[in-house]
């Protein structure tokens, strides 16, 4: 899917920017006047993370998804263990029947 958070559903929203010109009245001018309005995009703070998500059988498997920073900080994302931090050791122990 596009630029959307898998957990919170955050996506890009649209708005406008205003450009102002002129000198403030307090500075001796005639006031600020809007000289331009253009469209812009407000993008969410998304990161691609490897999260543990359930498959059709309900088993957690590592899957790459986009997650917002709010979802990551809020604890909605369960990150997969990296190989060097014991993920391979856990698999070997499980295969050995421990």
C-alpha distances in whole Angstrom, upper triangle without the diagonal:
4,7,7,9,9,13,14,11,12,11,13,16,19,23,26,28,32,34,38,41,45,47,47,50,51,51,53,51,50,47,43,42,38,38,34,31,28,24,22,18,18,15,15,16,13,14,12,14,16,16,18,16,18,17,19,22,22,22,20,19,17,14,12,9,9,12,14,18,19,17,19,22,22,22,19,18,20,20,21,24,25,27,30,30,31,28,30,33,32,31,34,36,34,35,38,39,39
4,6,9,10,14,14,11,11,9,10,13,16,19,22,24,28,31,34,37,41,43,43,46,47,48,50,47,46,43,39,38,34,34,30,27,24,20,18,15,15,12,12,14,11,13,12,15,17,17,20,18,21,21,22,26,25,25,23,22,20,16,13,11,9,12,13,17,18,17,19,22,22,22,20,19,21,21,22,26,26,29,31,31,33,30,32,35,34,33,36,38,36,37,41,41,42
4,7,9,12,12,10,9,6,7,11,14,17,20,22,26,28,31,35,38,40,40,43,44,44,47,44,44,40,37,36,32,32,28,25,22,19,16,12,12,9,8,10,8,10,10,13,16,17,20,19,21,22,24,27,26,26,24,22,20,16,13,10,8,10,10,13,15,15,16,19,20,20,18,17,20,20,22,25,25,28,30,30,32,29,32,35,34,33,36,38,37,38,41,42,42
4,6,9,8,6,6,5,8,11,14,18,21,23,27,29,33,36,40,41,41,44,45,45,48,45,45,41,38,37,33,34,30,27,24,20,18,14,13,10,8,10,8,10,11,13,15,15,18,17,19,20,22,25,23,24,22,21,19,15,13,9,7,8,8,12,13,12,14,17,17,18,15,15,18,18,20,24,25,28,30,29,31,28,31,34,32,32,36,37,35,37,40,40,40
4,6,6,5,5,7,10,13,17,20,23,25,29,31,34,38,41,43,42,45,45,46,49,47,46,42,39,38,35,36,32,29,27,23,20,16,14,11,8,9,7,9,9,11,13,12,15,14,17,18,21,23,21,22,19,18,17,14,12,8,5,5,6,9,10,8,10,13,13,14,11,11,14,15,18,21,22,25,28,27,28,26,29,31,30,30,33,34,33,34,38,37,37
4,6,6,8,10,13,16,20,23,27,29,32,35,38,42,45,46,46,49,49,50,52,50,50,46,43,42,39,39,36,33,30,26,24,20,18,15,12,13,10,11,10,10,12,10,12,11,13,15,17,19,17,18,16,15,14,11,10,7,6,6,8,12,12,9,11,14,14,13,10,10,12,14,16,19,21,24,26,25,26,24,27,29,27,27,31,32,30,32,35,34,34
4,6,8,11,15,17,21,24,27,29,33,36,38,42,45,46,46,48,49,49,52,50,50,46,43,42,39,40,37,34,31,28,25,21,19,16,13,13,11,12,12,12,13,11,12,11,13,15,18,20,17,18,15,16,15,13,12,9,8,6,8,11,10,7,9,12,11,11,7,8,11,13,16,19,21,25,27,25,26,24,27,29,27,27,31,31,30,32,35,34,34
4,6,9,13,14,18,21,24,26,30,33,35,39,42,43,42,45,45,46,49,47,46,43,40,39,36,37,34,31,29,25,22,19,16,14,11,12,11,13,14,14,16,14,16,14,17,19,21,23,21,22,19,20,19,17,16,12,10,8,7,10,8,7,10,12,11,12,9,10,14,16,19,22,24,28,30,28,29,27,31,33,30,31,35,35,33,36,39,38,37
4,6,10,12,16,19,22,25,28,31,34,38,41,43,42,44,45,46,48,46,45,42,38,38,34,35,32,29,26,23,20,17,14,12,10,12,11,13,14,15,17,16,18,16,18,19,21,24,22,23,21,21,20,17,16,12,10,9,9,12,11,10,13,15,14,15,12,13,17,18,21,25,26,29,32,30,32,29,32,35,33,33,36,37,35,37,40,40,40
4,7,9,13,16,19,21,25,28,31,34,37,39,38,41,42,42,45,43,42,38,35,34,31,32,29,25,23,20,17,13,11,9,7,9,9,12,14,15,18,17,20,18,21,23,24,27,25,26,23,23,22,19,17,13,10,9,7,10,10,10,13,15,14,16,14,14,18,19,22,25,27,30,32,31,33,31,34,36,34,34,38,39,37,39,42,42,42
4,6,10,13,17,19,23,26,29,32,36,37,37,40,41,41,44,41,40,37,33,32,29,30,26,23,20,17,14,10,9,7,6,9,9,12,14,16,19,19,22,20,23,24,26,29,27,28,25,25,23,20,18,14,11,11,9,12,13,13,16,17,17,19,17,17,21,21,24,27,28,32,33,33,34,32,35,38,36,36,40,41,39,41,44,44,44
4,7,10,13,16,19,22,25,29,32,34,34,37,38,38,41,38,37,34,30,29,26,26,23,19,17,13,10,7,6,5,6,10,10,14,16,19,22,22,25,24,27,28,29,32,31,31,29,28,26,23,20,17,13,13,12,14,15,16,18,20,20,22,20,20,24,24,27,30,31,34,35,35,37,35,38,40,39,39,43,44,42,44,47,47,47
4,7,11,13,17,20,23,27,30,32,32,34,35,36,38,36,34,31,28,26,23,24,20,17,14,11,9,6,5,7,8,12,14,17,20,22,25,25,28,27,29,30,32,35,33,34,32,31,29,26,24,20,17,16,14,17,17,18,20,22,22,24,22,23,27,27,30,33,34,37,39,38,40,38,41,44,42,42,46,47,46,47,51,51,50
4,7,10,14,17,20,24,27,29,29,32,33,34,36,33,32,28,25,23,20,20,17,13,11,7,6,5,6,9,11,15,17,20,22,25,29,29,32,30,33,34,35,39,37,38,36,35,33,30,27,23,20,20,18,20,20,22,24,25,25,28,26,27,30,31,34,37,37,40,42,41,44,42,44,47,46,46,49,51,49,51,54,54,54
4,7,10,14,17,20,24,26,26,28,30,30,32,29,28,25,21,20,16,17,14,10,9,6,5,6,7,11,14,17,19,23,25,28,31,32,35,34,36,37,39,42,40,41,39,38,36,33,30,27,23,23,20,22,22,24,26,27,27,30,28,29,33,33,36,39,40,43,44,44,46,44,47,50,49,49,52,53,52,54,57,57,57
4,7,10,13,17,20,22,23,25,27,27,29,26,25,21,18,16,12,13,10,6,5,4,5,8,10,13,16,19,22,25,28,31,34,35,38,37,40,41,43,46,44,45,42,41,39,36,33,30,26,26,23,24,24,27,29,29,30,33,32,32,36,36,39,42,42,45,47,46,49,47,50,52,51,52,55,56,55,57,60,60,60
4,7,10,13,17,19,19,22,24,24,26,23,22,19,15,14,10,11,8,6,5,6,7,10,11,14,17,20,23,26,29,32,35,36,39,39,42,43,45,48,46,47,44,43,40,37,34,31,27,27,24,25,25,28,30,30,31,34,33,34,37,37,40,43,43,46,47,46,49,48,51,53,52,53,56,57,56,58,61,61,61
4,6,10,13,16,16,19,21,21,22,19,18,15,11,10,7,8,6,5,7,9,10,13,15,18,21,23,26,29,32,35,39,40,43,42,45,47,49,52,50,50,47,47,44,41,38,35,31,31,28,28,28,31,33,33,34,37,36,37,41,41,44,46,46,49,50,50,52,51,54,57,56,56,60,61,60,62,65,65,64
4,7,10,13,14,17,19,19,20,17,16,14,10,8,6,6,5,6,8,12,13,16,17,20,23,25,28,31,34,37,41,42,45,45,48,49,51,54,52,53,50,49,46,43,40,37,33,33,30,30,31,34,35,35,36,39,39,39,43,43,46,48,48,51,51,51,54,53,56,58,58,58,61,63,62,64,67,67,66
4,7,10,11,14,16,15,16,13,13,10,6,6,5,6,7,9,12,15,16,19,20,24,26,28,31,34,37,40,44,45,48,48,51,53,55,57,55,56,53,52,49,46,43,40,37,36,33,33,33,36,38,37,38,42,41,42,46,45,48,50,50,54,54,54,57,56,58,61,60,61,64,65,65,67,70,70,69
4,7,9,12,15,13,14,11,10,9,6,6,6,6,9,12,15,18,19,23,24,27,30,31,34,37,40,43,47,48,51,51,55,56,58,61,59,59,56,55,52,50,46,44,40,39,36,36,36,40,41,40,42,45,45,45,49,49,52,54,53,56,57,56,59,59,61,64,63,64,67,68,68,70,73,73,72
4,7,9,12,10,10,7,7,6,5,6,9,9,13,16,18,22,23,26,27,30,33,34,38,40,44,47,50,51,55,55,58,59,61,64,62,63,59,59,56,53,50,47,43,42,39,39,39,43,44,43,44,48,48,48,52,52,55,57,56,59,60,59,62,62,64,67,66,67,70,71,71,73,76,76,75
4,6,8,7,7,5,6,6,6,9,12,13,16,19,21,25,25,29,29,32,34,36,39,42,45,48,52,52,56,56,59,61,63,66,64,64,61,60,57,55,51,48,45,44,40,40,40,43,44,43,45,48,49,49,53,53,56,57,57,60,60,60,63,62,65,67,67,68,71,72,72,74,77,77,76
4,5,5,7,5,7,5,6,10,12,14,17,19,22,25,26,29,29,32,34,35,39,42,45,48,51,52,55,55,58,60,63,65,63,63,60,60,57,54,51,48,45,43,40,39,39,42,44,42,43,47,47,48,52,52,55,57,57,60,60,59,63,62,65,67,67,68,71,72,71,74,76,76,75
4,5,5,5,5,5,8,11,15,17,20,22,25,28,29,32,32,35,37,38,42,45,48,51,55,55,58,58,61,63,65,68,65,66,63,63,60,57,54,51,48,46,43,42,42,45,46,45,46,50,50,51,55,55,58,60,60,64,63,63,66,65,68,70,70,71,74,75,75,77,79,80,78
4,6,7,9,8,11,14,17,20,23,24,27,30,31,33,33,36,37,38,42,45,48,51,54,55,58,58,61,64,66,68,66,66,63,63,60,58,55,52,48,46,43,42,41,45,46,44,45,49,50,51,54,55,58,59,60,63,63,62,65,65,68,70,69,71,74,74,74,76,79,79,78
4,6,9,9,11,14,17,19,22,24,27,30,30,33,33,36,38,39,42,45,48,51,54,55,58,59,62,64,67,69,66,67,63,63,60,58,55,52,48,47,43,42,42,46,47,45,46,50,51,52,55,55,58,60,59,63,62,62,65,65,68,70,69,71,74,74,74,77,79,79,78
4,7,9,11,14,18,19,23,25,28,31,32,35,35,38,40,41,45,48,51,54,57,58,61,62,65,67,69,72,69,70,66,66,63,61,57,55,51,50,46,45,45,49,50,48,50,53,54,55,58,58,61,63,63,66,66,65,68,68,71,73,73,74,77,78,78,80,82,83,81
4,6,8,11,15,16,19,22,25,28,29,33,33,36,38,40,43,46,49,52,56,57,60,60,63,65,67,70,67,68,65,64,61,59,56,53,49,48,44,44,44,47,48,47,48,52,52,53,57,57,60,62,61,65,65,64,67,67,70,72,71,72,76,77,76,78,81,81,80
4,7,9,13,14,18,20,24,27,28,32,32,36,38,40,43,46,49,52,56,56,60,60,63,64,66,69,67,67,64,64,61,59,55,52,49,48,44,44,44,47,48,47,48,52,52,53,57,57,60,62,62,65,65,65,68,67,70,72,72,73,76,77,76,78,81,81,80
4,6,10,12,15,18,21,24,25,28,29,32,34,36,40,43,46,49,52,53,56,56,59,61,63,65,63,64,61,60,58,55,52,49,45,44,41,40,40,43,45,44,45,48,48,49,53,53,56,58,58,62,62,61,64,64,67,69,68,69,72,73,73,75,78,78,77
4,7,9,12,14,17,20,22,25,25,29,31,33,36,39,42,45,49,49,53,53,56,57,59,62,60,60,57,57,54,52,48,45,42,41,37,37,37,40,42,41,42,45,45,46,50,50,53,55,55,59,59,58,61,60,63,66,65,66,69,70,70,72,74,75,74
4,6,9,12,15,18,20,23,24,28,31,33,36,39,42,45,49,49,52,52,55,56,58,61,59,60,57,56,54,51,48,45,41,40,37,37,37,40,42,41,42,46,45,46,50,50,53,55,55,59,59,59,62,61,63,66,65,66,69,70,69,71,74,75,74
4,6,8,11,14,16,20,21,25,27,30,33,36,39,42,46,46,49,49,52,53,55,58,56,57,54,53,51,48,44,41,38,37,34,34,35,38,39,39,40,43,43,43,47,47,50,53,53,56,56,56,59,58,61,63,62,63,66,67,67,68,71,72,71
4,7,10,14,16,20,22,25,28,30,33,36,39,42,46,47,50,50,52,54,55,58,57,57,54,53,51,48,44,42,38,38,35,35,36,39,40,40,41,44,44,44,48,48,51,53,53,56,56,56,59,58,61,63,63,63,66,68,67,69,72,72,71
4,7,10,13,16,18,22,25,27,30,33,36,39,43,43,47,46,49,50,52,55,53,54,51,50,48,44,41,38,35,35,32,33,33,36,38,38,39,42,41,41,45,45,48,50,50,53,54,54,56,55,58,60,60,60,63,65,64,65,68,69,68
4,7,10,13,15,19,22,25,27,30,33,36,40,41,44,43,46,47,48,52,50,51,48,47,45,41,38,35,32,32,29,30,30,33,35,35,36,39,38,38,42,42,45,47,47,51,52,51,54,53,55,58,57,57,61,62,61,63,66,66,66
4,7,10,13,16,20,22,24,28,30,33,37,38,41,40,43,44,46,49,47,48,45,44,42,38,35,32,29,29,27,28,29,31,33,33,34,37,36,36,40,39,42,45,45,48,49,49,51,50,52,55,54,54,58,59,58,60,63,63,63
4,7,10,13,17,20,21,25,27,30,34,34,38,37,39,40,42,45,44,44,42,41,38,35,32,29,25,26,24,25,26,28,30,30,31,34,33,33,36,36,39,42,42,45,46,46,48,47,49,52,51,51,54,56,55,56,60,60,60
4,7,10,13,16,18,21,24,27,30,31,34,34,37,38,39,43,41,41,39,38,35,32,29,26,22,22,20,21,22,24,26,27,28,31,29,30,33,33,36,38,38,41,42,42,45,43,46,48,48,48,51,53,51,53,56,57,56
4,6,10,13,14,18,20,23,27,27,31,30,33,34,36,39,37,38,35,34,31,28,25,22,18,19,16,18,19,21,23,24,25,27,26,26,29,29,32,35,35,38,39,39,41,40,42,45,44,44,47,49,48,49,53,53,53
4,7,10,12,16,18,21,25,25,28,28,31,32,34,37,35,36,33,32,30,27,24,20,17,16,14,15,16,18,20,20,21,24,23,23,27,27,30,32,33,36,37,37,39,37,40,43,42,42,46,47,46,47,51,51,50
4,7,8,12,15,18,21,22,25,25,28,29,31,34,32,33,30,29,26,23,20,17,13,13,11,12,13,15,17,18,19,21,20,20,23,23,26,29,29,32,34,33,35,34,37,39,38,38,42,43,42,44,47,47,47
4,6,10,13,15,18,19,22,22,25,27,29,32,29,30,27,26,23,21,18,15,11,10,7,9,10,11,13,14,15,18,16,16,20,20,23,26,26,30,31,30,33,31,34,36,35,36,39,40,39,41,44,44,44
4,7,10,13,16,17,20,21,24,26,29,31,29,29,25,24,22,19,16,14,10,8,6,6,8,10,11,12,14,16,15,15,18,18,21,23,23,27,28,27,30,28,31,34,33,33,37,38,37,39,42,42,41
4,7,9,13,14,17,18,21,23,26,28,26,25,22,21,18,16,13,10,6,5,4,6,9,9,10,12,14,15,14,13,16,15,18,20,21,24,25,25,27,25,28,31,30,30,34,35,34,36,39,39,39
4,6,10,11,15,16,20,21,25,27,25,24,20,19,16,13,10,8,5,5,6,7,10,10,9,12,14,14,14,11,14,12,15,17,17,20,22,21,24,22,25,27,27,27,30,32,31,33,36,36,36
4,7,9,13,14,18,19,22,24,22,21,18,16,13,10,7,6,4,6,9,10,13,12,11,14,16,15,14,11,13,11,13,15,15,18,20,20,22,20,22,25,24,24,28,29,28,30,33,34,33
4,6,10,11,15,17,20,22,20,18,15,13,10,8,6,6,6,7,10,11,13,11,9,13,14,13,12,9,10,7,9,12,12,15,17,17,18,16,19,22,21,21,24,26,25,27,30,30,30
4,7,9,13,14,18,19,17,15,12,10,6,5,4,6,9,9,13,14,16,13,11,15,16,14,13,9,9,6,6,9,10,13,15,15,16,13,16,19,18,17,21,22,21,23,26,27,26
4,6,10,12,16,17,14,13,9,8,5,5,6,7,9,9,12,13,15,12,10,14,14,11,10,6,5,4,6,9,11,14,17,16,16,14,17,19,17,17,21,22,21,22,26,26,25
4,7,10,13,14,11,9,5,5,4,6,9,10,12,12,15,17,17,14,13,16,16,12,11,8,6,6,6,9,12,14,17,16,16,13,16,18,15,15,19,19,18,20,23,23,22
4,7,10,11,9,8,5,6,6,6,9,9,12,12,16,18,18,14,14,17,16,14,11,9,8,9,9,13,16,18,21,19,19,16,19,21,18,18,21,22,20,21,25,24,24
4,7,7,5,5,4,6,9,9,12,13,16,16,19,21,21,17,17,20,19,16,13,12,11,13,12,16,18,20,23,22,21,18,20,22,19,18,22,22,19,21,24,23,24
4,5,5,6,6,7,10,10,13,14,17,18,21,24,24,20,20,24,23,20,17,15,14,15,15,18,20,21,25,24,23,19,21,23,20,18,22,23,20,21,24,23,25
4,6,8,10,10,13,13,16,17,20,21,24,27,27,23,24,27,25,23,20,19,18,19,18,21,24,25,28,27,26,22,24,26,23,21,24,25,22,23,26,25,26
4,6,9,10,14,15,18,19,22,23,26,28,28,24,25,28,26,23,21,20,18,19,18,21,23,24,28,27,25,21,23,24,21,19,22,22,19,20,23,22,23
4,6,9,13,14,17,18,21,21,24,26,25,21,22,24,23,20,17,16,15,17,16,19,22,23,26,24,23,20,22,23,20,18,22,22,18,20,23,22,22
4,6,10,12,16,17,20,20,24,25,25,21,21,24,23,19,17,16,13,15,13,16,18,19,23,21,19,16,18,19,16,15,18,18,15,17,20,18,19
4,7,9,13,14,17,17,20,22,22,18,18,20,20,16,14,12,10,11,10,12,15,17,20,18,17,14,16,18,14,14,17,18,15,17,20,19,20
4,6,10,12,16,16,20,21,22,19,18,21,21,18,16,13,11,10,8,11,13,14,18,17,16,12,14,17,14,13,16,17,15,16,20,20,20
4,7,10,13,14,17,19,20,17,15,19,19,16,15,11,9,8,6,9,10,12,16,15,15,11,13,16,14,13,17,18,17,18,21,22,22
4,6,10,12,15,17,19,16,15,18,19,17,14,11,11,9,9,12,13,15,18,18,18,15,17,20,18,17,21,22,20,22,25,25,26
4,7,9,13,15,17,15,14,17,18,17,15,11,12,10,10,13,13,16,18,18,19,16,19,22,21,20,23,25,23,25,28,29,29
4,6,10,13,14,12,12,16,16,15,13,10,11,11,12,15,16,19,21,21,22,19,22,25,23,23,26,28,26,28,31,31,31
4,7,10,12,10,10,14,15,14,12,10,13,12,14,17,18,21,23,23,24,22,25,27,26,26,29,31,29,31,34,34,34
4,7,8,6,7,10,11,11,9,8,11,11,14,17,18,21,23,22,24,22,25,27,26,26,30,31,30,31,35,35,34
4,5,5,6,9,10,11,10,10,13,13,17,19,21,24,25,24,26,25,28,30,29,29,33,34,33,35,38,38,37
4,5,5,6,8,10,10,10,13,13,17,19,20,24,24,23,25,24,28,30,28,29,33,33,33,35,38,38,37
4,5,5,6,9,9,10,13,14,18,21,22,26,27,25,27,26,29,31,30,31,34,35,34,36,39,38,37
4,6,5,6,5,6,10,12,15,18,20,24,25,23,25,23,27,29,27,28,31,32,30,33,36,35,34
4,5,6,6,5,8,9,13,15,17,21,22,20,22,20,24,26,24,25,29,29,28,31,33,33,32
4,6,8,8,11,12,15,17,19,23,23,21,23,23,26,27,26,28,31,31,30,33,35,35,34
4,6,8,11,13,16,18,21,25,25,23,25,24,27,28,27,28,32,31,30,33,36,35,33
4,5,7,10,13,15,18,22,23,20,21,20,24,25,23,25,28,28,27,30,32,31,30
4,7,10,13,16,19,22,24,21,22,21,24,26,23,24,28,28,26,29,32,31,30
4,6,9,12,15,18,20,18,19,17,21,23,21,21,25,25,24,27,29,29,28
4,7,9,12,16,18,15,16,14,18,19,17,18,21,22,20,23,26,25,24
4,7,9,12,14,12,14,12,15,17,15,16,20,20,20,22,25,25,24
4,6,9,12,10,11,8,12,14,12,13,16,17,16,19,21,22,21
4,7,8,7,7,5,9,11,10,11,14,15,15,17,19,20,19
4,6,5,7,6,8,11,11,12,14,16,17,18,20,22,21
4,5,6,5,5,8,10,10,12,14,15,16,18,20,19
4,6,7,8,9,11,12,13,15,17,18,19,21,20
4,6,8,9,10,12,13,14,16,18,19,20,19
4,5,5,6,9,10,10,12,14,15,17,15
4,5,5,6,9,10,11,13,14,16,15
4,5,5,6,9,10,11,12,14,14
4,5,5,6,9,10,11,12,11
4,5,5,6,9,10,11,10
4,5,5,6,9,10,10
4,5,5,6,9,9
4,5,5,6,6
4,5,5,6
4,5,8
4,6
4
